[in-house]
Amino acid sequence: MPEPENMVLVLLREMRLRMEDRFDRVDQKLAAHDAHFEVLEKKIDDVKKAAFGESLVGRYMAAEVEERLAAIEARLAALEGRS
């Protein structure tokens, strides 16, 4: 006659399988949330860059303004030197 199975071990094995299944689902949800937050962080960074003029167009415009100011300062210095 075979020995009876230990019900505690059977229940523990079932619990372990269920827990592994739940942990897998939690891991999947966390991965999805991480991906979502990465997208949001990229959008926030893009908005910050646009707000602080770090876009290519913003840099170009700032460089042009700097050039104009440098030219005005040079002309002013020349005029002050004549006086």
N, CA, C and O atoms as a CHARMM CRD file, in Angstrom:
* protein
*
  332
    1    1 MET  N      0.83700  -1.17000   0.00000 PROA 1      0.00000
    2    1 MET  CA     0.00000   0.00000   0.00000 PROA 1      0.00000
    3    1 MET  C      0.89300   1.24700   0.00000 PROA 1      0.00000
    4    1 MET  O      1.80400   1.35700   0.82000 PROA 1      0.00000
    5    2 PRO  N      0.62900   2.19700  -0.92700 PROA 2      0.00000
    6    2 PRO  CA     1.47900   3.39600  -0.98300 PROA 2      0.00000
    7    2 PRO  C      1.23300   4.30000   0.20800 PROA 2      0.00000
    8    2 PRO  O      0.16000   4.31500   0.81100 PROA 2      0.00000
    9    3 GLU  N      2.27200   5.05000   0.51600 PROA 3      0.00000
   10    3 GLU  CA     2.13800   5.96800   1.64600 PROA 3      0.00000
   11    3 GLU  C      1.23400   7.12900   1.26300 PROA 3      0.00000
   12    3 GLU  O      1.22900   7.55500   0.10800 PROA 3      0.00000
   13    4 PRO  N      0.47900   7.63900   2.20600 PROA 4      0.00000
   14    4 PRO  CA    -0.39200   8.78700   1.89900 PROA 4      0.00000
   15    4 PRO  C      0.46500  10.03500   1.65400 PROA 4      0.00000
   16    4 PRO  O      1.54400  10.18500   2.22700 PROA 4      0.00000
   17    5 GLU  N     -0.03200  10.91400   0.80200 PROA 5      0.00000
   18    5 GLU  CA     0.70100  12.14600   0.50200 PROA 5      0.00000
   19    5 GLU  C      0.56900  13.11500   1.66600 PROA 5      0.00000
   20    5 GLU  O     -0.45000  13.16600   2.35500 PROA 5      0.00000
   21    6 ASN  N      1.61100  13.86300   1.85400 PROA 6      0.00000
   22    6 ASN  CA     1.59700  14.88900   2.88300 PROA 6      0.00000
   23    6 ASN  C      0.83500  16.09400   2.32100 PROA 6      0.00000
   24    6 ASN  O      1.31100  16.76300   1.40300 PROA 6      0.00000
   25    7 MET  N     -0.31800  16.35500   2.86400 PROA 7      0.00000
   26    7 MET  CA    -1.18900  17.41400   2.34900 PROA 7      0.00000
   27    7 MET  C     -0.56400  18.80200   2.52800 PROA 7      0.00000
   28    7 MET  O     -0.80500  19.70900   1.73100 PROA 7      0.00000
   29    8 VAL  N      0.22900  18.95100   3.56900 PROA 8      0.00000
   30    8 VAL  CA     0.87600  20.24500   3.78700 PROA 8      0.00000
   31    8 VAL  C      1.81000  20.55200   2.61200 PROA 8      0.00000
   32    8 VAL  O      1.82700  21.67200   2.10300 PROA 8      0.00000
   33    9 LEU  N      2.58000  19.55800   2.19000 PROA 9      0.00000
   34    9 LEU  CA     3.48700  19.77200   1.06500 PROA 9      0.00000
   35    9 LEU  C      2.71700  20.05400  -0.22200 PROA 9      0.00000
   36    9 LEU  O      3.12700  20.89400  -1.02300 PROA 9      0.00000
   37   10 VAL  N      1.62400  19.36700  -0.41700 PROA 10     0.00000
   38   10 VAL  CA     0.80000  19.59300  -1.60600 PROA 10     0.00000
   39   10 VAL  C      0.27400  21.02700  -1.60700 PROA 10     0.00000
   40   10 VAL  O      0.33200  21.72000  -2.62400 PROA 10     0.00000
   41   11 LEU  N     -0.23700  21.46100  -0.46300 PROA 11     0.00000
   42   11 LEU  CA    -0.76700  22.82500  -0.36300 PROA 11     0.00000
   43   11 LEU  C      0.33800  23.86700  -0.53700 PROA 11     0.00000
   44   11 LEU  O      0.12300  24.89200  -1.18300 PROA 11     0.00000
   45   12 LEU  N      1.49100  23.62000   0.02100 PROA 12     0.00000
   46   12 LEU  CA     2.60600  24.54700  -0.13400 PROA 12     0.00000
   47   12 LEU  C      3.03600  24.66300  -1.59700 PROA 12     0.00000
   48   12 LEU  O      3.35100  25.75600  -2.06800 PROA 12     0.00000
   49   13 ARG  N      3.04800  23.55300  -2.30400 PROA 13     0.00000
   50   13 ARG  CA     3.39700  23.58600  -3.72900 PROA 13     0.00000
   51   13 ARG  C      2.37600  24.39700  -4.52500 PROA 13     0.00000
   52   13 ARG  O      2.74200  25.19000  -5.39200 PROA 13     0.00000
   53   14 GLU  N      1.10300  24.19300  -4.22500 PROA 14     0.00000
   54   14 GLU  CA     0.05000  24.95600  -4.89800 PROA 14     0.00000
   55   14 GLU  C      0.18200  26.44800  -4.60500 PROA 14     0.00000
   56   14 GLU  O      0.03900  27.28800  -5.49500 PROA 14     0.00000
   57   15 MET  N      0.45800  26.75700  -3.34600 PROA 15     0.00000
   58   15 MET  CA     0.62700  28.16500  -2.96700 PROA 15     0.00000
   59   15 MET  C      1.81200  28.79300  -3.69800 PROA 15     0.00000
   60   15 MET  O      1.73700  29.93300  -4.15800 PROA 15     0.00000
   61   16 ARG  N      2.89300  28.04500  -3.80000 PROA 16     0.00000
   62   16 ARG  CA     4.07900  28.56200  -4.48300 PROA 16     0.00000
   63   16 ARG  C      3.76100  28.84700  -5.95200 PROA 16     0.00000
   64   16 ARG  O      4.17600  29.87900  -6.48000 PROA 16     0.00000
   65   17 LEU  N      3.03800  27.95500  -6.61200 PROA 17     0.00000
   66   17 LEU  CA     2.67200  28.17300  -8.01100 PROA 17     0.00000
   67   17 LEU  C      1.79500  29.41100  -8.17600 PROA 17     0.00000
   68   17 LEU  O      1.99300  30.21000  -9.09100 PROA 17     0.00000
   69   18 ARG  N      0.83400  29.55500  -7.28700 PROA 18     0.00000
   70   18 ARG  CA    -0.04600  30.72500  -7.35800 PROA 18     0.00000
   71   18 ARG  C      0.73100  32.01500  -7.10100 PROA 18     0.00000
   72   18 ARG  O      0.51700  33.02600  -7.77000 PROA 18     0.00000
   73   19 MET  N      1.63100  31.96400  -6.12700 PROA 19     0.00000
   74   19 MET  CA     2.43300  33.15400  -5.81900 PROA 19     0.00000
   75   19 MET  C      3.33000  33.51300  -6.99700 PROA 19     0.00000
   76   19 MET  O      3.47100  34.69000  -7.32900 PROA 19     0.00000
   77   20 GLU  N      3.93400  32.52000  -7.62900 PROA 20     0.00000
   78   20 GLU  CA     4.79100  32.79300  -8.78500 PROA 20     0.00000
   79   20 GLU  C      3.98300  33.41900  -9.90900 PROA 20     0.00000
   80   20 GLU  O      4.45300  34.33200 -10.58600 PROA 20     0.00000
   81   21 ASP  N      2.75800  32.92300 -10.10700 PROA 21     0.00000
   82   21 ASP  CA     1.88400  33.48900 -11.13500 PROA 21     0.00000
   83   21 ASP  C      1.56300  34.94500 -10.81700 PROA 21     0.00000
   84   21 ASP  O      1.60500  35.80200 -11.70000 PROA 21     0.00000
   85   22 ARG  N      1.24500  35.21900  -9.57000 PROA 22     0.00000
   86   22 ARG  CA     0.92900  36.59900  -9.16000 PROA 22     0.00000
   87   22 ARG  C      2.15500  37.50800  -9.31100 PROA 22     0.00000
   88   22 ARG  O      2.04100  38.63300  -9.79700 PROA 22     0.00000
   89   23 PHE  N      3.31500  37.01900  -8.89600 PROA 23     0.00000
   90   23 PHE  CA     4.53000  37.82000  -9.01100 PROA 23     0.00000
   91   23 PHE  C      4.85300  38.11300 -10.47800 PROA 23     0.00000
   92   23 PHE  O      5.31700  39.20400 -10.80900 PROA 23     0.00000
   93   24 ASP  N      4.60800  37.13800 -11.35100 PROA 24     0.00000
   94   24 ASP  CA     4.82600  37.37000 -12.78000 PROA 24     0.00000
   95   24 ASP  C      3.90900  38.47600 -13.29500 PROA 24     0.00000
   96   24 ASP  O      4.33300  39.33600 -14.06700 PROA 24     0.00000
   97   25 ARG  N      2.65000  38.44600 -12.86200 PROA 25     0.00000
   98   25 ARG  CA     1.71400  39.48600 -13.28800 PROA 25     0.00000
   99   25 ARG  C      2.10200  40.84500 -12.73200 PROA 25     0.00000
  100   25 ARG  O      1.99200  41.85400 -13.42700 PROA 25     0.00000
  101   26 VAL  N      2.55200  40.88000 -11.49200 PROA 26     0.00000
  102   26 VAL  CA     3.00000  42.14000 -10.90000 PROA 26     0.00000
  103   26 VAL  C      4.22200  42.67000 -11.65000 PROA 26     0.00000
  104   26 VAL  O      4.31000  43.87000 -11.91200 PROA 26     0.00000
  105   27 ASP  N      5.15300  41.80200 -11.99400 PROA 27     0.00000
  106   27 ASP  CA     6.33300  42.20200 -12.75500 PROA 27     0.00000
  107   27 ASP  C      5.93900  42.78700 -14.11100 PROA 27     0.00000
  108   27 ASP  O      6.51500  43.78300 -14.54900 PROA 27     0.00000
  109   28 GLN  N      4.96400  42.17400 -14.77100 PROA 28     0.00000
  110   28 GLN  CA     4.50100  42.69200 -16.05700 PROA 28     0.00000
  111   28 GLN  C      3.88500  44.07600 -15.90700 PROA 28     0.00000
  112   28 GLN  O      4.13900  44.96800 -16.71600 PROA 28     0.00000
  113   29 LYS  N      3.06500  44.25100 -14.85700 PROA 29     0.00000
  114   29 LYS  CA     2.45200  45.55500 -14.63500 PROA 29     0.00000
  115   29 LYS  C      3.49900  46.60700 -14.30300 PROA 29     0.00000
  116   29 LYS  O      3.40600  47.74200 -14.77000 PROA 29     0.00000
  117   30 LEU  N      4.48800  46.24600 -13.50700 PROA 30     0.00000
  118   30 LEU  CA     5.54700  47.19600 -13.17900 PROA 30     0.00000
  119   30 LEU  C      6.33900  47.58500 -14.42000 PROA 30     0.00000
  120   30 LEU  O      6.70800  48.74800 -14.58400 PROA 30     0.00000
  121   31 ALA  N      6.59700  46.62800 -15.28300 PROA 31     0.00000
  122   31 ALA  CA     7.31200  46.92400 -16.53100 PROA 31     0.00000
  123   31 ALA  C      6.49400  47.87400 -17.40200 PROA 31     0.00000
  124   31 ALA  O      7.04200  48.78800 -18.01800 PROA 31     0.00000
  125   32 ALA  N      5.17900  47.65400 -17.44900 PROA 32     0.00000
  126   32 ALA  CA     4.31300  48.53800 -18.22900 PROA 32     0.00000
  127   32 ALA  C      4.30800  49.94200 -17.63500 PROA 32     0.00000
  128   32 ALA  O      4.35300  50.92800 -18.37100 PROA 32     0.00000
  129   33 HSD  N      4.25300  50.03700 -16.30800 PROA 33     0.00000
  130   33 HSD  CA     4.27800  51.35000 -15.64800 PROA 33     0.00000
  131   33 HSD  C      5.61300  52.04000 -15.88000 PROA 33     0.00000
  132   33 HSD  O      5.65200  53.24700 -16.12100 PROA 33     0.00000
  133   34 ASP  N      6.70000  51.29500 -15.80900 PROA 34     0.00000
  134   34 ASP  CA     8.02000  51.87800 -16.05200 PROA 34     0.00000
  135   34 ASP  C      8.10200  52.45600 -17.46300 PROA 34     0.00000
  136   34 ASP  O      8.61700  53.55700 -17.66100 PROA 34     0.00000
  137   35 ALA  N      7.59200  51.71100 -18.43800 PROA 35     0.00000
  138   35 ALA  CA     7.60500  52.18800 -19.82000 PROA 35     0.00000
  139   35 ALA  C      6.76400  53.45500 -19.95300 PROA 35     0.00000
  140   35 ALA  O      7.14900  54.39600 -20.64800 PROA 35     0.00000
  141   36 HSD  N      5.61700  53.47000 -19.28200 PROA 36     0.00000
  142   36 HSD  CA     4.74600  54.64500 -19.33200 PROA 36     0.00000
  143   36 HSD  C      5.43700  55.85600 -18.70700 PROA 36     0.00000
  144   36 HSD  O      5.36900  56.95700 -19.25300 PROA 36     0.00000
  145   37 PHE  N      6.09600  55.66100 -17.57600 PROA 37     0.00000
  146   37 PHE  CA     6.78600  56.76300 -16.92300 PROA 37     0.00000
  147   37 PHE  C      7.96700  57.25600 -17.75100 PROA 37     0.00000
  148   37 PHE  O      8.26500  58.45000 -17.74500 PROA 37     0.00000
  149   38 GLU  N      8.64100  56.36000 -18.45800 PROA 38     0.00000
  150   38 GLU  CA     9.74400  56.78200 -19.32500 PROA 38     0.00000
  151   38 GLU  C      9.22800  57.70000 -20.43100 PROA 38     0.00000
  152   38 GLU  O      9.86700  58.69800 -20.76400 PROA 38     0.00000
  153   39 VAL  N      8.06800  57.35900 -20.99900 PROA 39     0.00000
  154   39 VAL  CA     7.46900  58.19900 -22.03600 PROA 39     0.00000
  155   39 VAL  C      7.11800  59.56300 -21.45200 PROA 39     0.00000
  156   39 VAL  O      7.38600  60.59500 -22.06800 PROA 39     0.00000
  157   40 LEU  N      6.52200  59.56600 -20.27000 PROA 40     0.00000
  158   40 LEU  CA     6.15000  60.83300 -19.63800 PROA 40     0.00000
  159   40 LEU  C      7.38000  61.66600 -19.30000 PROA 40     0.00000
  160   40 LEU  O      7.37100  62.88100 -19.49900 PROA 40     0.00000
  161   41 GLU  N      8.42700  61.04300 -18.79800 PROA 41     0.00000
  162   41 GLU  CA     9.65100  61.77800 -18.46900 PROA 41     0.00000
  163   41 GLU  C     10.27200  62.38100 -19.71500 PROA 41     0.00000
  164   41 GLU  O     10.79100  63.49600 -19.66700 PROA 41     0.00000
  165   42 LYS  N     10.22800  61.65900 -20.83600 PROA 42     0.00000
  166   42 LYS  CA    10.77000  62.19800 -22.09000 PROA 42     0.00000
  167   42 LYS  C      9.95600  63.40800 -22.53200 PROA 42     0.00000
  168   42 LYS  O     10.52000  64.41000 -22.97300 PROA 42     0.00000
  169   43 LYS  N      8.64000  63.32200 -22.41800 PROA 43     0.00000
  170   43 LYS  CA     7.79600  64.46000 -22.79200 PROA 43     0.00000
  171   43 LYS  C      8.07800  65.66200 -21.89600 PROA 43     0.00000
  172   43 LYS  O      8.13900  66.79200 -22.38000 PROA 43     0.00000
  173   44 ILE  N      8.24700  65.43400 -20.61300 PROA 44     0.00000
  174   44 ILE  CA     8.54900  66.52500 -19.68400 PROA 44     0.00000
  175   44 ILE  C      9.89500  67.15600 -20.02900 PROA 44     0.00000
  176   44 ILE  O     10.03100  68.37900 -20.01100 PROA 44     0.00000
  177   45 ASP  N     10.88400  66.33000 -20.34200 PROA 45     0.00000
  178   45 ASP  CA    12.19200  66.86100 -20.73000 PROA 45     0.00000
  179   45 ASP  C     12.08600  67.69000 -22.00300 PROA 45     0.00000
  180   45 ASP  O     12.72200  68.73900 -22.11200 PROA 45     0.00000
  181   46 ASP  N     11.29400  67.23600 -22.96300 PROA 46     0.00000
  182   46 ASP  CA    11.11200  67.99000 -24.20100 PROA 46     0.00000
  183   46 ASP  C     10.46000  69.34000 -23.93000 PROA 46     0.00000
  184   46 ASP  O     10.84600  70.35200 -24.51500 PROA 46     0.00000
  185   47 VAL  N      9.47500  69.35100 -23.04500 PROA 47     0.00000
  186   47 VAL  CA     8.80800  70.60500 -22.69800 PROA 47     0.00000
  187   47 VAL  C      9.78400  71.54100 -21.98600 PROA 47     0.00000
  188   47 VAL  O      9.80500  72.74100 -22.26000 PROA 47     0.00000
  189   48 LYS  N     10.58800  70.99800 -21.07700 PROA 48     0.00000
  190   48 LYS  CA    11.58600  71.82000 -20.38800 PROA 48     0.00000
  191   48 LYS  C     12.57900  72.42000 -21.37500 PROA 48     0.00000
  192   48 LYS  O     12.90800  73.60300 -21.29500 PROA 48     0.00000
  193   49 LYS  N     13.05900  71.58900 -22.31300 PROA 49     0.00000
  194   49 LYS  CA    14.00400  72.08600 -23.30700 PROA 49     0.00000
  195   49 LYS  C     13.38700  73.20000 -24.14500 PROA 49     0.00000
  196   49 LYS  O     14.03900  74.20300 -24.43300 PROA 49     0.00000
  197   50 ALA  N     12.14000  73.02100 -24.52900 PROA 50     0.00000
  198   50 ALA  CA    11.46700  74.04600 -25.32600 PROA 50     0.00000
  199   50 ALA  C     11.26500  75.32000 -24.50400 PROA 50     0.00000
  200   50 ALA  O     11.40900  76.42700 -25.02200 PROA 50     0.00000
  201   51 ALA  N     10.93400  75.15900 -23.23800 PROA 51     0.00000
  202   51 ALA  CA    10.70000  76.32200 -22.37800 PROA 51     0.00000
  203   51 ALA  C     11.98000  77.10100 -22.12400 PROA 51     0.00000
  204   51 ALA  O     11.93900  78.32500 -21.99500 PROA 51     0.00000
  205   52 PHE  N     13.10000  76.42700 -22.05300 PROA 52     0.00000
  206   52 PHE  CA    14.36200  77.10500 -21.76700 PROA 52     0.00000
  207   52 PHE  C     15.15900  77.38600 -23.03700 PROA 52     0.00000
  208   52 PHE  O     16.33500  77.74200 -22.95800 PROA 52     0.00000
  209   53 GLY  N     14.55100  77.23600 -24.17800 PROA 53     0.00000
  210   53 GLY  CA    15.19100  77.57000 -25.43700 PROA 53     0.00000
  211   53 GLY  C     16.33800  76.66400 -25.81400 PROA 53     0.00000
  212   53 GLY  O     17.29300  77.10700 -26.45100 PROA 53     0.00000
  213   54 GLU  N     16.26400  75.40900 -25.43400 PROA 54     0.00000
  214   54 GLU  CA    17.33800  74.48700 -25.76100 PROA 54     0.00000
  215   54 GLU  C     17.08600  73.73400 -27.05600 PROA 54     0.00000
  216   54 GLU  O     17.80000  72.78300 -27.37500 PROA 54     0.00000
  217   55 SER  N     16.08800  74.15200 -27.79000 PROA 55     0.00000
  218   55 SER  CA    15.86100  73.50500 -29.07700 PROA 55     0.00000
  219   55 SER  C     16.85400  74.06400 -30.08800 PROA 55     0.00000
  220   55 SER  O     17.51600  75.06700 -29.82000 PROA 55     0.00000
  221   56 LEU  N     16.95700  73.44600 -31.20000 PROA 56     0.00000
  222   56 LEU  CA    17.89500  73.87800 -32.22900 PROA 56     0.00000
  223   56 LEU  C     17.55800  75.28800 -32.70300 PROA 56     0.00000
  224   56 LEU  O     18.45000  76.12100 -32.86400 PROA 56     0.00000
  225   57 VAL  N     16.29100  75.55300 -32.92500 PROA 57     0.00000
  226   57 VAL  CA    15.87300  76.87800 -33.36900 PROA 57     0.00000
  227   57 VAL  C     16.16000  77.90600 -32.28100 PROA 57     0.00000
  228   57 VAL  O     16.61600  79.01200 -32.57200 PROA 57     0.00000
  229   58 GLY  N     15.89700  77.54700 -31.04100 PROA 58     0.00000
  230   58 GLY  CA    16.16700  78.46600 -29.93300 PROA 58     0.00000
  231   58 GLY  C     17.64200  78.80400 -29.82900 PROA 58     0.00000
  232   58 GLY  O     17.99700  79.95800 -29.59000 PROA 58     0.00000
  233   59 ARG  N     18.49000  77.83200 -30.00300 PROA 59     0.00000
  234   59 ARG  CA    19.93500  78.08100 -29.96200 PROA 59     0.00000
  235   59 ARG  C     20.36800  78.97400 -31.12500 PROA 59     0.00000
  236   59 ARG  O     21.19400  79.87100 -30.95600 PROA 59     0.00000
  237   60 TYR  N     19.81000  78.72200 -32.28500 PROA 60     0.00000
  238   60 TYR  CA    20.14200  79.52000 -33.45400 PROA 60     0.00000
  239   60 TYR  C     19.74300  80.97400 -33.23400 PROA 60     0.00000
  240   60 TYR  O     20.51500  81.89200 -33.51400 PROA 60     0.00000
  241   61 MET  N     18.53200  81.17200 -32.73200 PROA 61     0.00000
  242   61 MET  CA    18.04500  82.53000 -32.48400 PROA 61     0.00000
  243   61 MET  C     18.88100  83.22300 -31.41600 PROA 61     0.00000
  244   61 MET  O     19.19900  84.40400 -31.55600 PROA 61     0.00000
  245   62 ALA  N     19.23900  82.51600 -30.36100 PROA 62     0.00000
  246   62 ALA  CA    20.05500  83.10700 -29.30700 PROA 62     0.00000
  247   62 ALA  C     21.43400  83.48700 -29.85000 PROA 62     0.00000
  248   62 ALA  O     21.97200  84.52900 -29.47800 PROA 62     0.00000
  249   63 ALA  N     22.00200  82.67300 -30.70700 PROA 63     0.00000
  250   63 ALA  CA    23.30500  82.98400 -31.30100 PROA 63     0.00000
  251   63 ALA  C     23.20000  84.21900 -32.18400 PROA 63     0.00000
  252   63 ALA  O     24.10200  85.05600 -32.19500 PROA 63     0.00000
  253   64 GLU  N     22.11200  84.33300 -32.91900 PROA 64     0.00000
  254   64 GLU  CA    21.92000  85.49800 -33.78200 PROA 64     0.00000
  255   64 GLU  C     21.78900  86.76500 -32.94200 PROA 64     0.00000
  256   64 GLU  O     22.36100  87.79900 -33.28900 PROA 64     0.00000
  257   65 VAL  N     21.05300  86.69600 -31.85900 PROA 65     0.00000
  258   65 VAL  CA    20.90900  87.85200 -30.97400 PROA 65     0.00000
  259   65 VAL  C     22.26400  88.22900 -30.37400 PROA 65     0.00000
  260   65 VAL  O     22.60100  89.41000 -30.28100 PROA 65     0.00000
  261   66 GLU  N     23.02400  87.23700 -29.97500 PROA 66     0.00000
  262   66 GLU  CA    24.35700  87.50800 -29.41800 PROA 66     0.00000
  263   66 GLU  C     25.24400  88.20200 -30.44500 PROA 66     0.00000
  264   66 GLU  O     25.98400  89.12500 -30.10400 PROA 66     0.00000
  265   67 GLU  N     25.17400  87.76300 -31.69800 PROA 67     0.00000
  266   67 GLU  CA    25.96600  88.39300 -32.74600 PROA 67     0.00000
  267   67 GLU  C     25.55200  89.85100 -32.94100 PROA 67     0.00000
  268   67 GLU  O     26.40200  90.73100 -33.08100 PROA 67     0.00000
  269   68 ARG  N     24.26000  90.09700 -32.94900 PROA 68     0.00000
  270   68 ARG  CA    23.76900  91.47300 -33.11600 PROA 68     0.00000
  271   68 ARG  C     24.21100  92.35000 -31.94900 PROA 68     0.00000
  272   68 ARG  O     24.63800  93.48700 -32.15000 PROA 68     0.00000
  273   69 LEU  N     24.10900  91.83000 -30.74400 PROA 69     0.00000
  274   69 LEU  CA    24.54500  92.60100 -29.57300 PROA 69     0.00000
  275   69 LEU  C     26.04100  92.89200 -29.62300 PROA 69     0.00000
  276   69 LEU  O     26.47600  93.99100 -29.28000 PROA 69     0.00000
  277   70 ALA  N     26.81900  91.91300 -30.04700 PROA 70     0.00000
  278   70 ALA  CA    28.26700  92.12300 -30.15200 PROA 70     0.00000
  279   70 ALA  C     28.57200  93.20900 -31.17500 PROA 70     0.00000
  280   70 ALA  O     29.46200  94.03100 -30.95500 PROA 70     0.00000
  281   71 ALA  N     27.84400  93.22300 -32.29400 PROA 71     0.00000
  282   71 ALA  CA    28.04900  94.25200 -33.31300 PROA 71     0.00000
  283   71 ALA  C     27.67800  95.63300 -32.77200 PROA 71     0.00000
  284   71 ALA  O     28.39800  96.60300 -33.00600 PROA 71     0.00000
  285   72 ILE  N     26.56900  95.72500 -32.05800 PROA 72     0.00000
  286   72 ILE  CA    26.14400  97.00100 -31.46100 PROA 72     0.00000
  287   72 ILE  C     27.17200  97.47100 -30.44500 PROA 72     0.00000
  288   72 ILE  O     27.51800  98.65200 -30.41600 PROA 72     0.00000
  289   73 GLU  N     27.66600  96.56200 -29.61400 PROA 73     0.00000
  290   73 GLU  CA    28.67200  96.93600 -28.62100 PROA 73     0.00000
  291   73 GLU  C     29.95800  97.41500 -29.29600 PROA 73     0.00000
  292   73 GLU  O     30.59800  98.35100 -28.81800 PROA 73     0.00000
  293   74 ALA  N     30.33200  96.78200 -30.39500 PROA 74     0.00000
  294   74 ALA  CA    31.53700  97.20700 -31.11800 PROA 74     0.00000
  295   74 ALA  C     31.35000  98.60500 -31.69100 PROA 74     0.00000
  296   74 ALA  O     32.25500  99.43500 -31.60600 PROA 74     0.00000
  297   75 ARG  N     30.17900  98.87500 -32.27600 PROA 75     0.00000
  298   75 ARG  CA    29.91700 100.21400 -32.81100 PROA 75     0.00000
  299   75 ARG  C     29.89200 101.25200 -31.70800 PROA 75     0.00000
  300   75 ARG  O     30.40400 102.35700 -31.88900 PROA 75     0.00000
  301   76 LEU  N     29.30700 100.91800 -30.56600 PROA 76     0.00000
  302   76 LEU  CA    29.25900 101.83700 -29.43200 PROA 76     0.00000
  303   76 LEU  C     30.65100 102.13200 -28.91400 PROA 76     0.00000
  304   76 LEU  O     30.97700 103.27800 -28.60500 PROA 76     0.00000
  305   77 ALA  N     31.46800 101.10200 -28.81800 PROA 77     0.00000
  306   77 ALA  CA    32.84000 101.30400 -28.37200 PROA 77     0.00000
  307   77 ALA  C     33.60300 102.18800 -29.34500 PROA 77     0.00000
  308   77 ALA  O     34.40900 103.02300 -28.93500 PROA 77     0.00000
  309   78 ALA  N     33.34500 102.00300 -30.64100 PROA 78     0.00000
  310   78 ALA  CA    33.99000 102.85800 -31.65000 PROA 78     0.00000
  311   78 ALA  C     33.54100 104.29800 -31.50900 PROA 78     0.00000
  312   78 ALA  O     34.35100 105.21800 -31.61700 PROA 78     0.00000
  313   79 LEU  N     32.25600 104.49900 -31.26900 PROA 79     0.00000
  314   79 LEU  CA    31.72600 105.87000 -31.10200 PROA 79     0.00000
  315   79 LEU  C     32.28300 106.50300 -29.82500 PROA 79     0.00000
  316   79 LEU  O     32.62000 107.68600 -29.82300 PROA 79     0.00000
  317   80 GLU  N     32.38000 105.74300 -28.76100 PROA 80     0.00000
  318   80 GLU  CA    32.91400 106.27700 -27.50800 PROA 80     0.00000
  319   80 GLU  C     34.40300 106.60000 -27.65700 PROA 80     0.00000
  320   80 GLU  O     34.90000 107.53200 -27.02500 PROA 80     0.00000
  321   81 GLY  N     35.09400 105.85800 -28.46300 PROA 81     0.00000
  322   81 GLY  CA    36.51700 106.09100 -28.69400 PROA 81     0.00000
  323   81 GLY  C     36.77100 107.36000 -29.48700 PROA 81     0.00000
  324   81 GLY  O     37.83100 107.97000 -29.34200 PROA 81     0.00000
  325   82 ARG  N     35.83200 107.77000 -30.31600 PROA 82     0.00000
  326   82 ARG  CA    35.96700 108.97400 -31.12100 PROA 82     0.00000
  327   82 ARG  C     35.78100 110.23400 -30.28200 PROA 82     0.00000
  328   82 ARG  O     36.35800 111.28100 -30.57600 PROA 82     0.00000
  329   83 SER  N     34.97200 110.11600 -29.24100 PROA 83     0.00000
  330   83 SER  CA    34.64600 111.32100 -28.45000 PROA 83     0.00000
  331   83 SER  C     35.81200 111.81000 -27.64800 PROA 83     0.00000
  332   83 SER  O     35.69700 112.80800 -26.93600 PROA 83     0.00000
